[in-house]
């Protein structure tokens, strides 16, 4: 299934893609849907034939897949090419940092370039969406807790990120992180350890290209690892890291100045396509 949260004139709605329409799933967003026991069965049962309300997919206004997750955990240094371009050694353990719900924005929303930066950068990432509560998960429990996958652009403010050895201040700018458009269930992408092509283009020029099959720490491992530290709740997001090709690692460095369109895409999941606009 392909599920999403869309904005309507007066609310948000959880929906499922069925052909060329989006079927209303009876919940305000995917976070509230995923909190329901048996959410997958609920979503499967809502169809055009069942009489559920529908919306045109053409022109749909996608909100963040989960607008208010309790946790957004991001992983750094998880593709060998990116690790090497940043001058680091291959890690023994995942590098983790948090984002907050206020950083998330829709798959097609414009991204404002903060006036305080001259070093705005892109990072395409596969995101795990958690579908059930889990703590200290076994491998089987971790696999079962994966509701599906989505796309994130972990837009990074590099001149703030590298002010200290800790990255958070470069990663949590308001409304800076597109995530979506769809949550795609594992059965549609080859399981809970998918091997999918990921890419970033800036104004049509390919900047990043790799495959999620090359992740050092795969989605199941990451759910196990993170759930050892903290409880994961339905709707929580784990961003699994970015491949080589970020602007900061290029010579000369390449940053987003405003006026560009950045497309972060993952095979089978869809794309975030975002105009970069200067902050007003």
Buried (B, 14 or more C-beta within 10 A) or exposed (E): BBBBBBBBEEEBBBBBBBEEBBBBBBBBBBBBBBBBEEBBEBBEEBEEEEEBBBBEBEEBBBBBBBBEBBBBBBBBBBBBBBBEBEEEEEBEEBBBBEBBBEBBBBBBBBBBBBEEBEBBBBBBBBBBBBBBEBEEBEEEBBBBBBBBBBBBBBBBBBBBBBEEEEBBEBBBBEBBBBBBBBBBBBEBBEEBBBEBEBBBBBEEEEBBBBBBEBBBBBBBBBBBBBBEEBEBBBBBBBBBBBBBBBBBBEEEEBBBEEEBEBBBBBBBBBBBBBBBEEEE
